[in-house]
């Protein structure tokens, strides 16, 4: 079964089982309002492992983190790594999707190498820390075929003009004839479940807790500004193959939900989890 067929199957089954019934739909305009204490206070009593229904072993949603290489070190070198925020971010996003939706979800941490055999098993992949991304020659056609065959990629955790320039140069190696298109706030991805009035921005936890700002202040923002930017890459039929979350750090929003009550309420509960669910539902239904 192709990645596209599997992601459609997942979407139909999930929605048929009532994916949206477990979500706080009454608070769509102000995500998670009135539920501030529900998750934060019980972190030490949570069970982050659960049994997958045998009938859905091949059709569960798996949060798969795609590995990649980067071009060296320097200031902020940690962000060039594919595994920043792992494994806790991955464990938490799988747990929260399992907890607040009726989607069948595989628990735990699931990193995967960029091979054709691996990718065909995962219709949705998370690609993080791409500031100094350098794709290997053999990875270029693998990634191109995966996306054109129905796969979906969420790109996260990179800030500033230089990082954007490097990422788009690598993307041009994969798709020389395609360019990412910036998504306006009225695009359905911002409203598929939760209704966002402005584009959400997930700041790095330490920066938000120390300075109260939503962007990383040490990056270069001369050309694109430090506002959040969401881009999409489309195939020839207009299907979104990739959503690129620039000037964002979703991974911190999941990893650090329990570190600071204000960060939890404003970022994790208010934006990081709701916007991920929007992206996931949009990917499964389009």
TORKOL-4160 file (C-alpha; in steps of 0.2 Angstrom, whole numbers, padded with zeros to 4 digits, m for minus):
286
<pt num="1" X="0000" Y="0000" Z="0000"/>
<pt num="2" X="0007" Y="0017" Z="m0004"/>
<pt num="3" X="0010" Y="0030" Z="0009"/>
<pt num="4" X="m0004" Y="0041" Z="0002"/>
<pt num="5" X="m0016" Y="0026" Z="0002"/>
<pt num="6" X="m0012" Y="0022" Z="0020"/>
<pt num="7" X="m0013" Y="0040" Z="0026"/>
<pt num="8" X="m0031" Y="0041" Z="0018"/>
<pt num="9" X="m0035" Y="0025" Z="0027"/>
<pt num="10" X="m0029" Y="0031" Z="0043"/>
<pt num="11" X="m0040" Y="0047" Z="0041"/>
<pt num="12" X="m0056" Y="0038" Z="0036"/>
<pt num="13" X="m0054" Y="0026" Z="0050"/>
<pt num="14" X="m0049" Y="0039" Z="0063"/>
<pt num="15" X="m0063" Y="0051" Z="0059"/>
<pt num="16" X="m0076" Y="0037" Z="0058"/>
<pt num="17" X="m0071" Y="0032" Z="0075"/>
<pt num="18" X="m0074" Y="0049" Z="0081"/>
<pt num="19" X="m0057" Y="0058" Z="0081"/>
<pt num="20" X="m0065" Y="0075" Z="0085"/>
<pt num="21" X="m0077" Y="0069" Z="0099"/>
<pt num="22" X="m0063" Y="0068" Z="0112"/>
<pt num="23" X="m0057" Y="0086" Z="0108"/>
<pt num="24" X="m0063" Y="0102" Z="0117"/>
<pt num="25" X="m0073" Y="0108" Z="0103"/>
<pt num="26" X="m0082" Y="0121" Z="0113"/>
<pt num="27" X="m0066" Y="0130" Z="0115"/>
<pt num="28" X="m0061" Y="0131" Z="0097"/>
<pt num="29" X="m0059" Y="0150" Z="0096"/>
<pt num="30" X="m0048" Y="0150" Z="0111"/>
<pt num="31" X="m0040" Y="0133" Z="0111"/>
<pt num="32" X="m0040" Y="0123" Z="0128"/>
<pt num="33" X="m0049" Y="0137" Z="0137"/>
<pt num="34" X="m0056" Y="0132" Z="0154"/>
<pt num="35" X="m0045" Y="0116" Z="0155"/>
<pt num="36" X="m0029" Y="0124" Z="0162"/>
<pt num="37" X="m0026" Y="0111" Z="0176"/>
<pt num="38" X="m0031" Y="0095" Z="0167"/>
<pt num="39" X="m0014" Y="0090" Z="0161"/>
<pt num="40" X="m0001" Y="0099" Z="0170"/>
<pt num="41" X="m0005" Y="0092" Z="0188"/>
<pt num="42" X="m0004" Y="0074" Z="0184"/>
<pt num="43" X="0012" Y="0072" Z="0174"/>
<pt num="44" X="0020" Y="0061" Z="0188"/>
<pt num="45" X="0005" Y="0049" Z="0187"/>
<pt num="46" X="0004" Y="0047" Z="0168"/>
<pt num="47" X="0007" Y="0030" Z="0159"/>
<pt num="48" X="0016" Y="0034" Z="0143"/>
<pt num="49" X="0014" Y="0016" Z="0136"/>
<pt num="50" X="m0002" Y="0008" Z="0131"/>
<pt num="51" X="m0007" Y="m0007" Z="0121"/>
<pt num="52" X="m0011" Y="m0005" Z="0102"/>
<pt num="53" X="m0026" Y="m0014" Z="0097"/>
<pt num="54" X="m0021" Y="m0029" Z="0087"/>
<pt num="55" X="m0033" Y="m0025" Z="0073"/>
<pt num="56" X="m0024" Y="m0009" Z="0070"/>
<pt num="57" X="m0006" Y="m0014" Z="0071"/>
<pt num="58" X="m0003" Y="m0008" Z="0053"/>
<pt num="59" X="m0014" Y="0007" Z="0053"/>
<pt num="60" X="m0010" Y="0016" Z="0069"/>
<pt num="61" X="m0003" Y="0034" Z="0068"/>
<pt num="62" X="0016" Y="0034" Z="0072"/>
<pt num="63" X="0025" Y="0050" Z="0076"/>
<pt num="64" X="0041" Y="0046" Z="0066"/>
<pt num="65" X="0056" Y="0057" Z="0068"/>
<pt num="66" X="0066" Y="0057" Z="0052"/>
<pt num="67" X="0085" Y="0057" Z="0054"/>
<pt num="68" X="0097" Y="0068" Z="0044"/>
<pt num="69" X="0114" Y="0075" Z="0043"/>
<pt num="70" X="0120" Y="0093" Z="0046"/>
<pt num="71" X="0134" Y="0104" Z="0041"/>
<pt num="72" X="0145" Y="0106" Z="0056"/>
<pt num="73" X="0144" Y="0115" Z="0072"/>
<pt num="74" X="0145" Y="0133" Z="0079"/>
<pt num="75" X="0133" Y="0143" Z="0089"/>
<pt num="76" X="0117" Y="0134" Z="0092"/>
<pt num="77" X="0124" Y="0118" Z="0085"/>
<pt num="78" X="0111" Y="0108" Z="0095"/>
<pt num="79" X="0097" Y="0115" Z="0083"/>
<pt num="80" X="0106" Y="0107" Z="0068"/>
<pt num="81" X="0103" Y="0090" Z="0075"/>
<pt num="82" X="0088" Y="0080" Z="0070"/>
<pt num="83" X="0086" Y="0073" Z="0088"/>
<pt num="84" X="0084" Y="0090" Z="0097"/>
<pt num="85" X="0070" Y="0088" Z="0110"/>
<pt num="86" X="0070" Y="0069" Z="0108"/>
<pt num="87" X="0065" Y="0058" Z="0115"/>
<pt num="88" X="0053" Y="0067" Z="0127"/>
<pt num="89" X="0045" Y="0078" Z="0114"/>
<pt num="90" X="0040" Y="0063" Z="0104"/>
<pt num="91" X="0034" Y="0053" Z="0119"/>
<pt num="92" X="0023" Y="0068" Z="0124"/>
<pt num="93" X="0016" Y="0072" Z="0107"/>
<pt num="94" X="0011" Y="0053" Z="0105"/>
<pt num="95" X="0004" Y="0053" Z="0122"/>
<pt num="96" X="m0006" Y="0069" Z="0120"/>
<pt num="97" X="m0014" Y="0064" Z="0103"/>
<pt num="98" X="m0018" Y="0047" Z="0111"/>
<pt num="99" X="m0025" Y="0055" Z="0126"/>
<pt num="100" X="m0036" Y="0069" Z="0119"/>
<pt num="101" X="m0042" Y="0061" Z="0102"/>
<pt num="102" X="m0048" Y="0043" Z="0098"/>
<pt num="103" X="m0035" Y="0041" Z="0085"/>
<pt num="104" X="m0025" Y="0025" Z="0087"/>
<pt num="105" X="m0008" Y="0030" Z="0091"/>
<pt num="106" X="0009" Y="0020" Z="0093"/>
<pt num="107" X="0017" Y="0025" Z="0109"/>
<pt num="108" X="0035" Y="0030" Z="0112"/>
<pt num="109" X="0050" Y="0036" Z="0102"/>
<pt num="110" X="0051" Y="0031" Z="0084"/>
<pt num="111" X="0066" Y="0038" Z="0075"/>
<pt num="112" X="0069" Y="0032" Z="0057"/>
<pt num="113" X="0084" Y="0033" Z="0045"/>
<pt num="114" X="0080" Y="0041" Z="0028"/>
<pt num="115" X="0078" Y="0025" Z="0017"/>
<pt num="116" X="0065" Y="0020" Z="0005"/>
<pt num="117" X="0060" Y="0005" Z="0015"/>
<pt num="118" X="0058" Y="0015" Z="0031"/>
<pt num="119" X="0048" Y="0029" Z="0023"/>
<pt num="120" X="0035" Y="0018" Z="0015"/>
<pt num="121" X="0030" Y="0012" Z="0032"/>
<pt num="122" X="0026" Y="0030" Z="0038"/>
<pt num="123" X="0014" Y="0042" Z="0029"/>
<pt num="124" X="0018" Y="0056" Z="0041"/>
<pt num="125" X="0036" Y="0061" Z="0046"/>
<pt num="126" X="0043" Y="0075" Z="0057"/>
<pt num="127" X="0059" Y="0083" Z="0051"/>
<pt num="128" X="0067" Y="0094" Z="0064"/>
<pt num="129" X="0083" Y="0104" Z="0066"/>
<pt num="130" X="0086" Y="0109" Z="0048"/>
<pt num="131" X="0096" Y="0125" Z="0050"/>
<pt num="132" X="0112" Y="0117" Z="0043"/>
<pt num="133" X="0103" Y="0102" Z="0034"/>
<pt num="134" X="0114" Y="0093" Z="0021"/>
<pt num="135" X="0106" Y="0079" Z="0012"/>
<pt num="136" X="0116" Y="0065" Z="0006"/>
<pt num="137" X="0116" Y="0062" Z="m0013"/>
<pt num="138" X="0106" Y="0046" Z="m0011"/>
<pt num="139" X="0093" Y="0054" Z="0000"/>
<pt num="140" X="0088" Y="0066" Z="m0013"/>
<pt num="141" X="0078" Y="0054" Z="m0024"/>
<pt num="142" X="0072" Y="0044" Z="m0009"/>
<pt num="143" X="0064" Y="0060" Z="m0001"/>
<pt num="144" X="0057" Y="0065" Z="m0018"/>
<pt num="145" X="0049" Y="0049" Z="m0022"/>
<pt num="146" X="0042" Y="0048" Z="m0004"/>
<pt num="147" X="0033" Y="0064" Z="m0005"/>
<pt num="148" X="0027" Y="0062" Z="m0023"/>
<pt num="149" X="0020" Y="0045" Z="m0018"/>
<pt num="150" X="0009" Y="0052" Z="m0005"/>
<pt num="151" X="0020" Y="0055" Z="0010"/>
<pt num="152" X="0018" Y="0070" Z="0021"/>
<pt num="153" X="0032" Y="0079" Z="0030"/>
<pt num="154" X="0031" Y="0092" Z="0044"/>
<pt num="155" X="0047" Y="0103" Z="0045"/>
<pt num="156" X="0051" Y="0112" Z="0062"/>
<pt num="157" X="0063" Y="0120" Z="0073"/>
<pt num="158" X="0074" Y="0133" Z="0063"/>
<pt num="159" X="0074" Y="0152" Z="0064"/>
<pt num="160" X="0080" Y="0166" Z="0054"/>
<pt num="161" X="0086" Y="0171" Z="0036"/>
<pt num="162" X="0102" Y="0160" Z="0035"/>
<pt num="163" X="0093" Y="0144" Z="0040"/>
<pt num="164" X="0079" Y="0148" Z="0028"/>
<pt num="165" X="0091" Y="0150" Z="0014"/>
<pt num="166" X="0100" Y="0134" Z="0018"/>
<pt num="167" X="0084" Y="0124" Z="0019"/>
<pt num="168" X="0077" Y="0131" Z="0003"/>
<pt num="169" X="0093" Y="0127" Z="m0006"/>
<pt num="170" X="0092" Y="0109" Z="0000"/>
<pt num="171" X="0074" Y="0108" Z="m0005"/>
<pt num="172" X="0079" Y="0114" Z="m0023"/>
<pt num="173" X="0090" Y="0098" Z="m0024"/>
<pt num="174" X="0074" Y="0088" Z="m0021"/>
<pt num="175" X="0062" Y="0098" Z="m0031"/>
<pt num="176" X="0071" Y="0110" Z="m0043"/>
<pt num="177" X="0055" Y="0115" Z="m0051"/>
<pt num="178" X="0045" Y="0118" Z="m0035"/>
<pt num="179" X="0045" Y="0132" Z="m0022"/>
<pt num="180" X="0037" Y="0133" Z="m0005"/>
<pt num="181" X="0021" Y="0144" Z="m0005"/>
<pt num="182" X="0018" Y="0154" Z="0011"/>
<pt num="183" X="0001" Y="0150" Z="0019"/>
<pt num="184" X="m0011" Y="0164" Z="0024"/>
<pt num="185" X="m0020" Y="0163" Z="0040"/>
<pt num="186" X="m0036" Y="0159" Z="0031"/>
<pt num="187" X="m0029" Y="0143" Z="0024"/>
<pt num="188" X="m0039" Y="0128" Z="0031"/>
<pt num="189" X="m0024" Y="0121" Z="0040"/>
<pt num="190" X="m0026" Y="0134" Z="0053"/>
<pt num="191" X="m0044" Y="0130" Z="0056"/>
<pt num="192" X="m0046" Y="0111" Z="0053"/>
<pt num="193" X="m0050" Y="0107" Z="0071"/>
<pt num="194" X="m0045" Y="0123" Z="0081"/>
<pt num="195" X="m0048" Y="0140" Z="0075"/>
<pt num="196" X="m0033" Y="0151" Z="0075"/>
<pt num="197" X="m0035" Y="0169" Z="0073"/>
<pt num="198" X="m0016" Y="0172" Z="0071"/>
<pt num="199" X="m0002" Y="0161" Z="0065"/>
<pt num="200" X="0004" Y="0151" Z="0081"/>
<pt num="201" X="0023" Y="0153" Z="0086"/>
<pt num="202" X="0031" Y="0141" Z="0097"/>
<pt num="203" X="0046" Y="0149" Z="0106"/>
<pt num="204" X="0061" Y="0140" Z="0113"/>
<pt num="205" X="0056" Y="0136" Z="0131"/>
<pt num="206" X="0072" Y="0144" Z="0139"/>
<pt num="207" X="0070" Y="0160" Z="0129"/>
<pt num="208" X="0051" Y="0162" Z="0133"/>
<pt num="209" X="0054" Y="0159" Z="0151"/>
<pt num="210" X="0069" Y="0171" Z="0153"/>
<pt num="211" X="0064" Y="0185" Z="0141"/>
<pt num="212" X="0045" Y="0183" Z="0138"/>
<pt num="213" X="0048" Y="0184" Z="0119"/>
<pt num="214" X="0041" Y="0172" Z="0106"/>
<pt num="215" X="0057" Y="0171" Z="0094"/>
<pt num="216" X="0075" Y="0167" Z="0096"/>
<pt num="217" X="0084" Y="0184" Z="0098"/>
<pt num="218" X="0101" Y="0178" Z="0092"/>
<pt num="219" X="0096" Y="0174" Z="0074"/>
<pt num="220" X="0096" Y="0185" Z="0059"/>
<pt num="221" X="0079" Y="0192" Z="0054"/>
<pt num="222" X="0083" Y="0206" Z="0042"/>
<pt num="223" X="0074" Y="0199" Z="0027"/>
<pt num="224" X="0059" Y="0188" Z="0033"/>
<pt num="225" X="0056" Y="0196" Z="0051"/>
<pt num="226" X="0055" Y="0185" Z="0067"/>
<pt num="227" X="0036" Y="0182" Z="0064"/>
<pt num="228" X="0031" Y="0164" Z="0062"/>
<pt num="229" X="0030" Y="0158" Z="0044"/>
<pt num="230" X="0021" Y="0143" Z="0037"/>
<pt num="231" X="0025" Y="0136" Z="0020"/>
<pt num="232" X="0018" Y="0122" Z="0010"/>
<pt num="233" X="0025" Y="0112" Z="m0004"/>
<pt num="234" X="0012" Y="0105" Z="m0017"/>
<pt num="235" X="0012" Y="0091" Z="m0029"/>
<pt num="236" X="0005" Y="0093" Z="m0047"/>
<pt num="237" X="m0012" Y="0089" Z="m0041"/>
<pt num="238" X="m0012" Y="0102" Z="m0028"/>
<pt num="239" X="m0010" Y="0090" Z="m0013"/>
<pt num="240" X="0001" Y="0097" Z="0001"/>
<pt num="241" X="0016" Y="0086" Z="0003"/>
<pt num="242" X="0025" Y="0096" Z="0016"/>
<pt num="243" X="0021" Y="0110" Z="0029"/>
<pt num="244" X="0036" Y="0120" Z="0034"/>
<pt num="245" X="0035" Y="0129" Z="0051"/>
<pt num="246" X="0049" Y="0142" Z="0050"/>
<pt num="247" X="0053" Y="0153" Z="0066"/>
<pt num="248" X="0045" Y="0139" Z="0076"/>
<pt num="249" X="0050" Y="0126" Z="0089"/>
<pt num="250" X="0035" Y="0114" Z="0091"/>
<pt num="251" X="0047" Y="0101" Z="0099"/>
<pt num="252" X="0050" Y="0113" Z="0114"/>
<pt num="253" X="0031" Y="0115" Z="0116"/>
<pt num="254" X="0029" Y="0097" Z="0118"/>
<pt num="255" X="0046" Y="0093" Z="0127"/>
<pt num="256" X="0044" Y="0106" Z="0140"/>
<pt num="257" X="0026" Y="0107" Z="0144"/>
<pt num="258" X="0029" Y="0102" Z="0162"/>
<pt num="259" X="0044" Y="0114" Z="0165"/>
<pt num="260" X="0034" Y="0130" Z="0168"/>
<pt num="261" X="0016" Y="0133" Z="0171"/>
<pt num="262" X="0015" Y="0149" Z="0160"/>
<pt num="263" X="0024" Y="0141" Z="0146"/>
<pt num="264" X="0012" Y="0126" Z="0147"/>
<pt num="265" X="m0003" Y="0136" Z="0147"/>
<pt num="266" X="0002" Y="0149" Z="0134"/>
<pt num="267" X="0013" Y="0138" Z="0122"/>
<pt num="268" X="0010" Y="0119" Z="0125"/>
<pt num="269" X="m0009" Y="0119" Z="0129"/>
<pt num="270" X="m0013" Y="0135" Z="0119"/>
<pt num="271" X="m0004" Y="0132" Z="0103"/>
<pt num="272" X="0009" Y="0117" Z="0101"/>
<pt num="273" X="m0003" Y="0103" Z="0103"/>
<pt num="274" X="m0019" Y="0111" Z="0095"/>
<pt num="275" X="m0009" Y="0116" Z="0079"/>
<pt num="276" X="m0001" Y="0099" Z="0078"/>
<pt num="277" X="m0018" Y="0091" Z="0078"/>
<pt num="278" X="m0024" Y="0104" Z="0065"/>
<pt num="279" X="m0009" Y="0099" Z="0054"/>
<pt num="280" X="m0012" Y="0080" Z="0057"/>
<pt num="281" X="m0030" Y="0081" Z="0053"/>
<pt num="282" X="m0027" Y="0091" Z="0037"/>
<pt num="283" X="m0014" Y="0079" Z="0031"/>
<pt num="284" X="m0025" Y="0064" Z="0034"/>
<pt num="285" X="m0040" Y="0072" Z="0025"/>
<pt num="286" X="m0033" Y="0080" Z="0010"/>
